[in-house]
Amino acid sequence: MDACGTPPDGLSQPGEIPTRIPLGLYTSKRVDPIRVGDRSENDGPDPGADDVYEVRIIDNDHNTYGEVMEITMMALGIGEEQAFAIAWEVDHRGSCVVAEGRHDEAEAVARVIRTIGIEVQVNRIATA
């Protein structure tokens, strides 16, 4: 699935919660994860920069579909249909990988989603 809209510029202030994160978009029903922020050659050396991380939302008994949809739309810049597919997969499969990207980008998305008490895992999945 394609991401909706243009990716954001990222965080404007340290600690600020962005409205959209430039992360690789969400995966499947099976949801396809959103790919976030590709590095350019001018970014300079960054240890572990080639590592790819996934952002996985874990099901719980506390958050509603509406809450999961709202926070994923905000964190990933996706529409209602994609957000519903994420909520459905989390509910029915126990978890859903919603994004992939560099560690800092994955953590930024996870941080936004965690603001409503959802367990979010950031796991290394590959080295390019």
DSSP file (Angstrom, degrees, kcal/mol; ACC not computed):
  #  RESIDUE AA STRUCTURE BP1 BP2  ACC     N-H-->O    O-->H-N    N-H-->O    O-->H-N    TCO  KAPPA ALPHA  PHI   PSI    X-CA   Y-CA   Z-CA
    1    1 A M              0   0    0      0, 0.0     2,-0.2     0, 0.0    24,-0.1   0.000 360.0 360.0 360.0 144.6    0.0    0.0    0.0
    2    2 A D        -     0   0    0      1,-0.1     2,-0.1    32,-0.1    24,-0.1  -0.589 360.0-108.0 -87.2 149.7    1.2    3.5   -0.7
    3    3 A A        -     0   0    0     -2,-0.2     2,-0.5    75,-0.1    75,-0.1  -0.437  33.8-117.0 -70.5 149.5    1.6    6.1    2.0
    4    4 A C  S    S-     0   0    0     73,-0.6    -1,-0.1    72,-0.2     2,-0.0  -0.780  71.1 -15.5 -89.6 129.3   -0.9    8.9    1.9
    5    5 A G  S    S-     0   0    0     -2,-0.5    -2,-0.1     2,-0.0     0, 0.0  -0.183  99.9 -40.2  80.4-170.5    0.4   12.4    1.3
    6    6 A T        -     0   0    0      1,-0.1    -2,-0.1    16,-0.0     0, 0.0  -0.756  62.6-107.5 -97.0 139.0    4.0   13.7    1.5
    7    7 A P        -     0   0    0      0, 0.0    -1,-0.1     0, 0.0    14,-0.1  -0.312  40.0-111.4 -63.8 151.0    6.3   12.6    4.3
    8    8 A P        -     0   0    0      0, 0.0     3,-0.1     0, 0.0    13,-0.0  -0.205  18.7-113.5 -76.7 170.8    7.1   15.3    6.9
    9    9 A D        -     0   0    0      1,-0.3     2,-0.3    12,-0.1    12,-0.1   0.559  59.9-123.0 -78.3  -9.0   10.3   17.0    7.5
   10   10 A G        -     0   0    0     10,-0.3    -1,-0.3     2,-0.0     2,-0.3  -0.678  60.5  -4.3 101.2-156.6   10.6   15.2   10.9
   11   11 A L        -     0   0    0     -2,-0.3     6,-0.1     1,-0.1    10,-0.0  -0.540  47.1-170.6 -77.6 134.8   11.0   16.7   14.3
   12   12 A S  S    S+     0   0    0     -2,-0.3    -1,-0.1     1,-0.2    -2,-0.0   0.720  77.3  27.9 -95.4 -24.7   11.4   20.5   14.5
   13   13 A Q  S >  S-     0   0    0      3,-0.0     3,-2.1     0, 0.0    -1,-0.2  -0.990  96.3 -96.2-133.5 142.4   12.2   20.5   18.2
   14   14 A P  T 3  S+     0   0    0      0, 0.0     3,-0.1     0, 0.0    -2,-0.0  -0.343 111.9  12.9 -56.4 133.5   13.9   17.9   20.4
   15   15 A G  T 3  S+     0   0    0      1,-0.3     2,-0.2    -2,-0.0    -4,-0.0   0.353  93.5 136.7  81.9  -7.0   11.3   15.8   22.2
   16   16 A E    <   -     0   0    0     -3,-2.1    -1,-0.3     1,-0.1    -3,-0.0  -0.499  56.8-126.7 -73.3 140.5    8.4   17.2   20.0
   17   17 A I        -     0   0    0     -2,-0.2    -1,-0.1    -3,-0.1     2,-0.0  -0.803  27.6-141.3 -88.4 115.9    5.9   14.7   18.8
   18   18 A P        -     0   0    0      0, 0.0     3,-0.1     0, 0.0    -7,-0.1  -0.319   9.5-135.1 -73.6 159.4    5.6   15.0   15.1
   19   19 A T  S    S+     0   0    0      1,-0.3    58,-0.3    -9,-0.2     2,-0.3   0.752  91.7  18.1 -84.4 -25.2    2.3   14.7   13.3
   20   20 A R        -     0   0    0     56,-0.1   -10,-0.3   -10,-0.1    -1,-0.3  -0.996  69.4-150.8-145.5 143.7    3.8   12.5   10.6
   21   21 A I        -     0   0    0     54,-1.2     2,-2.3    -2,-0.3   -12,-0.1  -0.937  22.3-126.9-116.2 135.0    7.0   10.5   10.5
   22   22 A P        +     0   0    0      0, 0.0    15,-2.6     0, 0.0     2,-0.3  -0.439  62.7 136.9 -77.8  69.5    8.9    9.7    7.2
   23   23 A L        -     0   0    0     -2,-2.3    13,-0.8    13,-0.4    12,-0.6  -0.784  68.1 -88.2-113.3 156.3    9.0    6.0    7.9
   24   24 A G  E     -AC  34 100A   0     76,-2.1    11,-2.4    10,-1.0    10,-1.4  -0.505  63.1-107.6 -61.2 125.7    8.3    3.0    5.5
   25   25 A L  E     - B   0  34A   0      9,-2.5    -1,-0.1     8,-0.6    11,-0.1   0.092  42.3 -66.7 -65.1 172.1    4.6    2.5    5.7
   26   26 A Y  E     -     0   0A   0      7,-0.9     6,-0.5     1,-0.1    72,-0.3   0.017  47.1-122.1 -63.4 153.2    2.6   -0.1    7.4
   27   27 A T  E  >> - B   0  31A   0     70,-2.1     5,-2.0     4,-0.5     4,-1.3  -0.621  39.7 -43.5-103.7 160.2    2.3   -3.8    6.5
   28   28 A S  E >45 - B   0  31A   0      3,-7.7     3,-6.4     2,-1.3    61,-0.2   0.839  22.3-131.9  15.9 162.9   -0.4   -6.3    5.5
   29   29 A K  T 345S+     0   0    0      1,-1.7    -1,-0.1     2,-0.1     2,-0.1  -0.565 174.9   9.9-135.0  41.2   -3.7   -7.6    6.1
   30   30 A R  T 345S-     0   0    0     55,-0.0    -1,-1.7    56,-0.0    -2,-1.3   0.326 157.3-148.9 -64.5 121.4   -1.1   -8.7    5.8
   31   31 A V  E <<5 - B   0  28A   0     -3,-6.4    -3,-7.7    -4,-1.3    -4,-0.5  -0.539   5.8-131.0 -79.0 135.6   -0.2   -5.1    6.1
   32   32 A D  E   < -     0   0A   0     -5,-2.0    -1,-0.1    -6,-0.5    66,-0.0  -0.778  29.5-119.2 -86.8 126.3    2.9   -3.7    4.2
   33   33 A P  E     -     0   0A   0      0, 0.0    -7,-0.9     0, 0.0    -8,-0.6  -0.290  24.5-112.4 -65.5 148.7    5.1   -1.7    6.5
   34   34 A I  E     -Ad  24  99A   0     64,-1.8    66,-3.3   -10,-1.4    -9,-2.5  -0.649  27.2-133.0 -78.4 134.0    5.8    1.9    5.7
   35   35 A R  E     - d   0 100A   0    -11,-2.4   -10,-0.5   -12,-0.6   -11,-0.3  -0.801  25.4-154.2 -91.8 124.8    9.4    2.6    4.7
   36   36 A V        -     0   0    0     64,-2.8   -13,-0.4   -13,-0.8    66,-0.4  -0.775  44.1 -23.7-107.8 148.8   10.8    5.6    6.5
   37   37 A G        -     0   0    0    -15,-2.6    65,-0.4    -2,-0.3     2,-0.3   0.736  56.2-147.4  25.2  92.5   13.6    8.1    5.6
   38   38 A D        -     0   0    0     -3,-0.1     2,-0.2    63,-0.1    -1,-0.1  -0.615  22.7-119.0 -76.9 141.1   16.2    6.8    3.2
   39   39 A R        -     0   0    0     -2,-0.3     2,-0.2    10,-0.1    -1,-0.1  -0.516  20.4-140.5 -79.8 146.8   19.7    8.2    3.8
   40   40 A S    >   -     0   0    0     -2,-0.2     3,-1.6     1,-0.1     4,-0.2  -0.649  27.3-108.6 -98.6 164.8   21.4   10.2    1.2
   41   41 A E  G >  S+     0   0    0      1,-0.3     3,-0.8    -2,-0.2    -1,-0.1   0.744 116.5  62.1 -63.8 -22.8   25.2    9.9    0.4
   42   42 A N  G 3  S+     0   0    0      1,-0.2    -1,-0.3     2,-0.0    -3,-0.0   0.437  77.0  89.2 -84.1   0.2   25.7   13.3    2.0
   43   43 A D  G <  S-     0   0    0     -3,-1.6    -1,-0.2     1,-0.2    -2,-0.1   0.663  87.6-137.7 -73.7 -14.8   24.5   12.2    5.4
   44   44 A G    <   -     0   0    0     -3,-0.8    -1,-0.2    -4,-0.2     2,-0.1  -0.098  41.6 -30.4  82.7 174.6   28.0   11.1    6.5
   45   45 A P        +     0   0    0      0, 0.0    -3,-0.0     0, 0.0     0, 0.0  -0.356  56.3 176.4 -68.5 144.1   29.1    8.0    8.3
   46   46 A D    >   -     0   0    0     -2,-0.1     3,-2.5     0, 0.0     4,-0.2  -0.851  31.1-124.3-149.5 107.3   26.6    6.6   10.8
   47   47 A P  T 3  S+     0   0    0      0, 0.0     0, 0.0     0, 0.0     0, 0.0  -0.291  99.5  10.0 -55.3 131.3   27.4    3.3   12.6
   48   48 A G  T >  S+     0   0    0      1,-0.1     3,-1.6    54,-0.0    55,-0.3   0.596  86.0 136.1  76.3  10.9   24.7    0.8   12.0
   49   49 A A  T <   +     0   0    0     -3,-2.5   -10,-0.1     1,-0.3    -1,-0.1   0.757  67.9  56.7 -64.1 -23.7   23.1    3.1    9.4
   50   50 A D  T 3  S+     0   0    0     -4,-0.2    78,-2.3     2,-0.1    -1,-0.3   0.590  83.9 106.2 -84.2  -9.0   22.6    0.1    7.1
   51   51 A D  E <   -E  127   0A   0     -3,-1.6     2,-0.4    76,-0.2    76,-0.3  -0.447  60.4-148.6 -70.5 142.6   20.5   -1.7    9.8
   52   52 A V  E     -E  126   0A   0     74,-3.3    73,-3.6    -2,-0.1    74,-1.5  -0.944  12.3-165.3-114.9 134.6   16.8   -1.9    9.1
   53   53 A Y  E     -EF 124 101A   0     48,-3.0    48,-2.1    -2,-0.4     2,-0.3  -0.904   8.7-143.1-120.1 146.7   14.3   -1.9   12.0
   54   54 A E  E     -EF 123 100A   0     69,-2.9    69,-1.8    -2,-0.3     2,-0.6  -0.801   8.2-141.2-104.9 151.4   10.6   -2.8   12.2
   55   55 A V  E     -EF 122  99A   0     44,-2.5    43,-3.0    -2,-0.3    44,-1.0  -0.963  24.0-171.7-110.5 116.2    8.0   -1.1   14.4
   56   56 A R  E     -EF 121  97A   0     65,-2.9    65,-2.9    -2,-0.6     2,-0.4  -0.942  13.7-149.2-117.1 124.1    5.6   -3.7   15.7
   57   57 A I  E     -EF 120  96A   0     39,-2.7    39,-1.7    -2,-0.5     2,-0.4  -0.767  15.8-147.9 -89.1 133.7    2.4   -2.9   17.6
   58   58 A I  E     - F   0  95A   0     61,-2.6    61,-0.5    -2,-0.4    37,-0.2  -0.848  18.7-112.2-105.5 137.7    1.3   -5.5   20.1
   59   59 A D        +     0   0    0     35,-2.5     2,-0.3    -2,-0.4    32,-0.1  -0.279  38.5 174.4 -64.9 148.8   -2.3   -6.2   21.0
   60   60 A N        -     0   0    0      3,-0.2    34,-0.1    58,-0.0    58,-0.0  -0.919  40.6-119.0-145.6 173.9   -3.7   -5.3   24.4
   61   61 A D  S    S+     0   0    0     -2,-0.3    -2,-0.0     1,-0.1     3,-0.0   0.268 101.8  59.9 -97.2  10.5   -7.1   -5.3   26.1
   62   62 A H  S    S+     0   0    0     55,-0.1     2,-0.3     2,-0.1    -1,-0.1   0.820  83.8  72.3-109.5 -40.8   -7.2   -1.6   26.8
   63   63 A N        -     0   0    0     54,-0.1    -3,-0.2     1,-0.1     2,-0.1  -0.599  69.0-137.6 -87.7 141.0   -7.0    0.4   23.5
   64   64 A T     >  -     0   0    0     -2,-0.3     4,-2.3     1,-0.1     5,-0.2  -0.380  26.9-106.5 -86.2 167.4   -9.9    0.6   21.1
   65   65 A Y  H  > S+     0   0    0      1,-0.2     4,-3.0     2,-0.2     5,-0.2   0.925 122.3  54.2 -55.9 -44.9   -9.9    0.3   17.3
   66   66 A G  H  > S+     0   0    0      1,-0.2     4,-2.6     2,-0.2    -1,-0.2   0.890 108.2  47.6 -59.7 -41.8  -10.5    4.0   17.2
   67   67 A E  H  > S+     0   0    0      2,-0.2     4,-2.3     1,-0.2     5,-0.2   0.919 113.8  46.9 -65.8 -44.2   -7.5    4.8   19.4
   68   68 A V  H  X S+     0   0    0     -4,-2.3     4,-2.1     2,-0.2     5,-0.2   0.913 114.1  48.7 -64.0 -42.3   -5.2    2.6   17.4
   69   69 A M  H  X S+     0   0    0     -4,-3.0     4,-2.3    -5,-0.2     5,-0.2   0.938 111.8  48.6 -62.3 -47.3   -6.5    4.1   14.2
   70   70 A E  H  X S+     0   0    0     -4,-2.6     4,-2.0    -5,-0.2    -2,-0.2   0.920 113.8  44.7 -61.8 -45.6   -6.1    7.6   15.4
   71   71 A I  H  X S+     0   0    0     -4,-2.3     4,-2.9     1,-0.2    -1,-0.2   0.869 114.0  49.1 -71.4 -34.8   -2.5    7.2   16.7
   72   72 A T  H  X S+     0   0    0     -4,-2.1     4,-2.4    -5,-0.2     6,-0.5   0.869 109.7  52.0 -72.5 -33.8   -1.4    5.3   13.6
   73   73 A M  H  X S+     0   0    0     -4,-2.3     4,-1.5    -5,-0.2     5,-0.4   0.918 115.6  42.4 -63.6 -41.5   -2.9    7.9   11.3
   74   74 A M  H  < S+     0   0    0     -4,-2.0    -2,-0.2    -5,-0.2    -1,-0.2   0.941 119.3  42.0 -69.5 -47.4   -1.0   10.5   13.2
   75   75 A A  H  < S+     0   0    0     -4,-2.9   -54,-1.2     1,-0.2    -2,-0.2   0.834 128.6  27.6 -70.9 -33.5    2.3    8.6   13.5
   76   76 A L  H  < S-     0   0    0     -4,-2.4    -1,-0.2    -5,-0.2    -3,-0.2   0.551  96.9-124.5-109.4 -10.6    2.4    7.2   10.0
   77   77 A G     <  +     0   0    0     -4,-1.5   -73,-0.6   -58,-0.3     2,-0.2   0.891  62.1 141.9  67.7  38.6    0.5    9.8    8.0
   78   78 A I        -     0   0    0     -6,-0.5    -1,-0.2    -5,-0.4     2,-0.1  -0.608  48.4-107.6-108.4 169.5   -1.9    7.2    6.6
   79   79 A G     >  -     0   0    0     -2,-0.2     4,-2.4     1,-0.1     5,-0.2  -0.307  36.7 -94.2 -90.2 176.8   -5.6    7.2    5.9
   80   80 A E  H  > S+     0   0    0      1,-0.2     4,-2.7     2,-0.2     5,-0.2   0.864 120.2  55.7 -59.6 -40.7   -8.6    5.6    7.7
   81   81 A E  H  > S+     0   0    0      2,-0.2     4,-2.0     1,-0.2    -1,-0.2   0.930 111.9  42.1 -62.3 -46.5   -8.6    2.5    5.6
   82   82 A Q  H  > S+     0   0    0      2,-0.2     4,-2.1     1,-0.2    -1,-0.2   0.905 114.1  52.7 -65.8 -40.9   -5.0    1.7    6.2
   83   83 A A  H  X S+     0   0    0     -4,-2.4     4,-2.4     1,-0.2    -2,-0.2   0.892 108.7  49.9 -63.0 -39.5   -5.4    2.5    9.9
   84   84 A F  H  X S+     0   0    0     -4,-2.7     4,-2.9     2,-0.2    -1,-0.2   0.911 108.1  53.3 -64.3 -41.7   -8.4    0.2   10.2
   85   85 A A  H  X S+     0   0    0     -4,-2.0     4,-2.3     2,-0.2    -2,-0.2   0.888 110.0  48.6 -61.2 -38.5   -6.4   -2.6    8.5
   86   86 A I  H  X S+     0   0    0     -4,-2.1     4,-2.7     2,-0.2     5,-0.2   0.954 112.1  47.6 -64.0 -50.1   -3.6   -2.1   11.1
   87   87 A A  H  X S+     0   0    0     -4,-2.4     4,-2.4     1,-0.2    -2,-0.2   0.894 112.5  50.5 -58.9 -41.0   -6.1   -2.2   14.0
   88   88 A W  H  X S+     0   0    0     -4,-2.9     4,-3.0     2,-0.2     5,-0.3   0.932 111.6  46.9 -62.4 -47.0   -7.8   -5.3   12.6
   89   89 A E  H  X S+     0   0    0     -4,-2.3     4,-2.8     2,-0.2     6,-0.6   0.910 112.0  49.9 -65.0 -42.0   -4.4   -7.1   12.2
   90   90 A V  H  X S+     0   0    0     -4,-2.7     4,-1.3     3,-0.2   -31,-0.3   0.939 116.2  43.5 -59.2 -46.7   -3.3   -6.2   15.7
   91   91 A D  H  < S+     0   0    0     -4,-2.4    -2,-0.2    -5,-0.2    -1,-0.2   0.903 124.2  32.8 -66.3 -44.4   -6.7   -7.4   17.1
   92   92 A H  H  < S+     0   0    0     -4,-3.0    -2,-0.2    -5,-0.2    -3,-0.2   0.739 130.0  31.2 -90.3 -24.7   -6.9  -10.6   15.1
   93   93 A R  H  < S-     0   0    0     -4,-2.8    -3,-0.2    -5,-0.3    -2,-0.2   0.484 102.4-117.8-113.3  -5.7   -3.2  -11.6   14.8
   94   94 A G  S  < S+     0   0    0     -4,-1.3   -35,-2.5    -5,-0.5     2,-0.3   0.185  85.2  21.5  91.8 -18.4   -1.9  -10.2   18.0
   95   95 A S  E     - F   0  58A   0     -6,-0.6     2,-0.3   -37,-0.2   -37,-0.2  -0.977  59.9-153.0-167.4 168.6    0.5   -7.8   16.4
   96   96 A C  E     - F   0  57A   0    -39,-1.7   -39,-2.7    -2,-0.3     2,-0.6  -0.938  19.0-133.0-155.0 129.8    1.3   -5.8   13.3
   97   97 A V  E     + F   0  56A   0     -2,-0.3   -70,-2.1   -41,-0.2   -41,-0.3  -0.759  30.4 173.1 -81.0 119.7    4.5   -4.5   11.7
   98   98 A V  E     +     0   0A   0    -43,-3.0   -64,-1.8    -2,-0.6     2,-0.3   0.633  54.8  11.8-106.1 -17.6    3.6   -0.9   10.8
   99   99 A A  E     - F   0  55A   0    -44,-1.0   -44,-2.5   -66,-0.3     2,-0.3  -0.993  50.7-158.5-157.9 158.6    6.9    0.6    9.7
  100  100 A E  E     +CF  24  54A   0    -66,-3.3   -64,-2.8   -76,-0.9   -76,-2.1  -0.991  37.2 104.0-138.2 145.5   10.5   -0.1    8.7
  101  101 A G  E     - F   0  53A   0    -48,-2.1   -48,-3.0    -2,-0.3   -64,-0.1  -0.984  66.7 -30.0 172.7-170.0   13.5    2.2    8.7
  102  102 A R     >  -     0   0    0    -65,-0.4     4,-2.8   -66,-0.4     5,-0.2  -0.230  66.7-103.6 -63.1 160.5   16.7    3.3   10.4
  103  103 A H  H  > S+     0   0    0    -55,-0.3     4,-2.7   -52,-0.2     5,-0.2   0.904 120.1  49.2 -56.9 -46.7   16.7    2.8   14.2
  104  104 A D  H  > S+     0   0    0      1,-0.2     4,-1.7     2,-0.2    -1,-0.2   0.878 113.9  46.6 -63.9 -36.6   16.2    6.5   15.0
  105  105 A E  H  > S+     0   0    0      2,-0.2     4,-1.9     1,-0.2    -1,-0.2   0.912 112.6  49.1 -70.8 -42.7   13.3    6.7   12.6
  106  106 A A  H  X S+     0   0    0     -4,-2.8     4,-2.6     1,-0.2    -2,-0.2   0.912 111.4  49.8 -62.7 -42.5   11.7    3.6   13.9
  107  107 A E  H  X S+     0   0    0     -4,-2.7     4,-2.6    -5,-0.2    -1,-0.2   0.868 107.0  55.5 -64.6 -35.9   12.1    4.8   17.5
  108  108 A A  H  X S+     0   0    0     -4,-1.7     4,-1.5    -5,-0.2    -1,-0.2   0.917 111.2  43.8 -63.4 -42.6   10.5    8.1   16.6
  109  109 A V  H  X S+     0   0    0     -4,-1.9     4,-2.2     2,-0.2    -2,-0.2   0.933 113.6  50.7 -66.7 -46.1    7.4    6.4   15.3
  110  110 A A  H  X S+     0   0    0     -4,-2.6     4,-2.6     1,-0.2    -2,-0.2   0.895 106.1  56.3 -58.4 -41.0    7.3    4.0   18.2
  111  111 A R  H  X S+     0   0    0     -4,-2.6     4,-0.6     1,-0.2    -1,-0.2   0.894 108.3  47.3 -59.6 -41.5    7.5    6.9   20.7
  112  112 A V  H >< S+     0   0    0     -4,-1.5     3,-1.1     1,-0.2     4,-0.2   0.942 113.2  47.4 -64.8 -47.6    4.4    8.5   19.1
  113  113 A I  H ><>S+     0   0    0     -4,-2.2     3,-1.3     1,-0.3     5,-0.7   0.864 106.1  59.1 -64.6 -36.2    2.4    5.3   19.2
  114  114 A R  H ><5S+     0   0    0     -4,-2.6     3,-2.5     1,-0.2    -1,-0.3   0.683  81.3  86.6 -65.9 -17.7    3.4    4.6   22.8
  115  115 A T  T <<5S+     0   0    0     -3,-1.1    -1,-0.2    -4,-0.6    -2,-0.2   0.712  90.2  48.2 -60.1 -18.9    1.8    7.8   24.0
  116  116 A I  T < 5S-     0   0    0     -3,-1.3    -1,-0.3    -4,-0.2    -2,-0.1   0.193 126.5 -96.1-107.1  17.1   -1.5    6.1   24.3
  117  117 A G  T < 5S+     0   0    0     -3,-2.5     2,-0.3     1,-0.3    -3,-0.2   0.618  74.1 145.4  86.5  13.4   -0.2    3.1   26.3
  118  118 A I      < -     0   0    0     -5,-0.7     2,-0.4   -56,-0.1    -1,-0.3  -0.663  52.4-120.2 -83.7 138.1    0.3    0.6   23.4
  119  119 A E        -     0   0    0    -61,-0.5   -61,-2.6    -2,-0.3     2,-0.4  -0.669  36.2-176.1 -75.5 128.5    3.2   -1.8   23.6
  120  120 A V  E     -E   57   0A   0     -2,-0.4     2,-0.4   -63,-0.2   -63,-0.2  -0.996  11.3-156.1-130.0 130.1    5.5   -1.2   20.6
  121  121 A Q  E     -E   56   0A   0    -65,-2.9   -65,-2.9    -2,-0.4     2,-0.5  -0.855   3.7-159.0-104.6 142.0    8.5   -3.2   19.8
  122  122 A V  E     +E   55   0A   0     -2,-0.4     2,-0.4   -67,-0.2   -67,-0.2  -0.970  23.3 179.6-117.4 112.1   11.4   -1.9   17.6
  123  123 A N  E     -E   54   0A   0    -69,-1.8   -69,-2.9    -2,-0.5     2,-0.3  -0.927  31.5-120.7-121.2 136.8   13.3   -4.9   16.3
  124  124 A R  E     +E   53   0A   0     -2,-0.4   -71,-0.3   -71,-0.2     3,-0.1  -0.581  35.4 169.3 -70.1 129.8   16.4   -5.1   14.0
  125  125 A I  E     -     0   0A   0    -73,-3.6     2,-0.3     1,-0.3   -72,-0.2   0.640  53.1  -4.2-118.2 -21.2   15.4   -7.1   10.9
  126  126 A A  E     -E   52   0A   0    -74,-1.5   -74,-3.3   -76,-0.0     2,-0.5  -0.995  46.0-134.5-165.7 160.8   18.2   -6.7    8.4
  127  127 A T  E      E   51   0A   0     -2,-0.3   -76,-0.2   -76,-0.3   -77,-0.0  -0.998 360.0 360.0-122.2 125.8   21.5   -5.2    7.5
  128  128 A A              0   0    0    -78,-2.3   -77,-0.1    -2,-0.5    -1,-0.1   0.501 360.0 360.0 -70.6 360.0   21.7   -3.8    3.9
